[in-house]
């Protein structure tokens, strides 16, 4: 029996999702694209999963669309890429998604990485946008997300050359949160996931939604969005809730000194 193209391991409210086509550098075949979309839809419907870690098997995170498969098609590229794209399904997951970037994230793989909320990179990770070298344009958000993340000039340099960005450069440019040794990648992602899980459950998903919605708006509208969200959410918080949580917050601050 052949290996599944995606693996999911759930433990303590964290789902480790692994793209599993290592011999093809986890290239996004039609089967894998569908599997990613279906997997995130199932995870969103599962109340036992609150945080997701997305990574790749083998030496690559994801090499992008499977060019070999696309090159053998009889239609245009637009006709071979389904409307149920994986990035849209990833975006519908309401909890945080940590991208554990273990190797190269190229073109469509870069877009998968940008769909995550936080990126932790192995020192072996590299990013590249080769859409222009293939002769196609991105359709999963890269052209807009990248410039908003690292600035328009740096984004243009990457996208208009197809050059690679190292893990350390990605961190220096604000794309990656941190860089760790390869064997520390998944443990670091799991530790971060557990830190996120220590938040009040409804605040975790609510805060992510607030940040994402405001980020897509202009600053003035985003401030109005914050007032609307906080006004509705804070009405449900009682004084007794604050008092019960105060000591936990104080103790956590003590343990994180320095």
C-alpha positions, 0 to 999 in steps of 0.5 A: 500500500502506498504512503498517504500524501499527507500525514496528520498526528494529533496530540494535546490539541495540536495537529502536526500536518506533514506533506508527505511526498519526500521523493518529489520534494513534496511538490503539489500534485493535484492529489496533494492539493486536494488532500491539504484542503480536505485536511484543513477542513476536517481539522477546523471541524474538529473541536479537539484541534486548536493549533496546527503545525505544518511541515514537510517530510524529507529535505523539502518543505514544498517545491511548489506545483508539480511541474511534471504533472502540469507539463503533461496536462492537455489544458492551460495551467488555469484549467488544471488548478482546481478552485478549491485551493489549499491556501483558502482552506488553510485560511479558514482554520480558525486557530493558529497555524505554525509553519515549521519550514524544514527545507525549501519552500518554492513558489506554491510552497512559498504561498503555503508558508505565507498562509501560516500565522507564524514561521519557524525555520530550520537553518536548512530552509530557503524560500524562492518565488519562481512564478516568473521563471515558469511563466505564470503568475501567483493566484494564492496570494503571494504577490500581495502577502509577501510585500505586506510582510517584508516590504514592497522593494524586497518583495519585488527583488525576490519575485522579479528575480526568482532568487533564493532567500536563506532562512537567516535572511528571512528572519532578518527581513521579518518573514520568519520568527526564528531560525533553529537547528534542523533537529530542534525545528519540531520541538520548537514548533510544539513548544510555541503551540503549547504557549499559544494553548495557554491562552484563554481558548476563546481569546486565541481564535478571536485574537487571530481573527481580529488581527487578520481582519484588521490587517486586510483593512486600512488603518482607520477601518482596522481601529474601528474593527478592533473596537467592534470586536473588543466591545463584543468580546469583553462584555462576556468577561467577568471581574471574577474571571480576571481575578482567577487568571491574575495569579497565573499571569503573574507566575508566568511573568516570573518564569519568563524573566530574561 
